[in-house]
Amino acid sequence: KQEVTQIPAALSVPEGENLVLNCSFTDSAIYNLQWFRQDPGKGLTSLLLIQSSQREQTSGRLNASLDKSSGRSTLYIAASQPGDSATYLCALDDKIIFGKGTRLHILP
Amino acid sequence: NAGVTQTPKFQVLKTGQSMTLQCAQDMNHEYMSWYRQDPGMGLRLIHYSVGAGITDQGEVPNGYNVSRSTTEDFPLRLLSAAPSQTSVYFCASSSRDRGNQPQHFGDGTRLSIL
């Protein structure tokens, strides 16, 4: 059974810092990996989708990498801003299996 | 550009009552799914559908029924609500091009069972 783990569960960093969020999974036979953002009381917004044949995807200040052989993905956020404060979730495949997320707080 | 629309946004029920959570999407997506989100448990898949007339169970299907009579709609039914079903429910949709298209989520329905 596929399991998805996100570490750390919570993270606070000063504004302007670069940061990395981690996602690990147990079964490397995946079709894709998605990173989502969830604001309090809101739904999920897709940030980046990496297909299994890809190694990374970039959107603005966000860069997501995928290493299937090691069962890991990272979400890199450059020059963090207070507006980046949210919970970030990674998920695998079309019957989405979610990690429990990392709650990110950017300190002004 | 409506995307995925869930109604109602909030609902309070008494134990044993029934209700239907509505989900509609206007993107002509084949794939639709329902999740529940609970503190400490993350999001868990309840039921999903790969097209009209086709549904299947996810990780936590007990106590819930679904049907998919049209591409646009995927309602979730609670036949006899229980306090354990207190949760936030999310509906999602995506194109059937597996691996290539992101999931789109609704804003959720916050359900409390007394």
Boltz contact constraints between the chains, C-beta under 6 A:
constraints:
  - contact:
      token1: [A, 31]
      token2: [B, 98]
      max_distance: 6.0
  - contact:
      token1: [A, 31]
      token2: [B, 99]
      max_distance: 6.0
  - contact:
      token1: [A, 32]
      token2: [B, 99]
      max_distance: 6.0
  - contact:
      token1: [A, 34]
      token2: [B, 102]
      max_distance: 6.0
  - contact:
      token1: [A, 43]
      token2: [B, 105]
      max_distance: 6.0
  - contact:
      token1: [A, 43]
      token2: [B, 106]
      max_distance: 6.0
  - contact:
      token1: [A, 43]
      token2: [B, 107]
      max_distance: 6.0
  - contact:
      token1: [A, 43]
      token2: [B, 108]
      max_distance: 6.0
  - contact:
      token1: [A, 44]
      token2: [B, 105]
      max_distance: 6.0
  - contact:
      token1: [A, 46]
      token2: [B, 102]
      max_distance: 6.0
  - contact:
      token1: [A, 49]
      token2: [B, 102]
      max_distance: 6.0
  - contact:
      token1: [A, 51]
      token2: [B, 99]
      max_distance: 6.0
  - contact:
      token1: [A, 94]
      token2: [B, 98]
      max_distance: 6.0
  - contact:
      token1: [A, 95]
      token2: [B, 45]
      max_distance: 6.0
  - contact:
      token1: [A, 95]
      token2: [B, 48]
      max_distance: 6.0
  - contact:
      token1: [A, 96]
      token2: [B, 103]
      max_distance: 6.0
  - contact:
      token1: [A, 98]
      token2: [B, 42]
      max_distance: 6.0
  - contact:
      token1: [A, 98]
      token2: [B, 43]
      max_distance: 6.0
  - contact:
      token1: [A, 100]
      token2: [B, 42]
      max_distance: 6.0
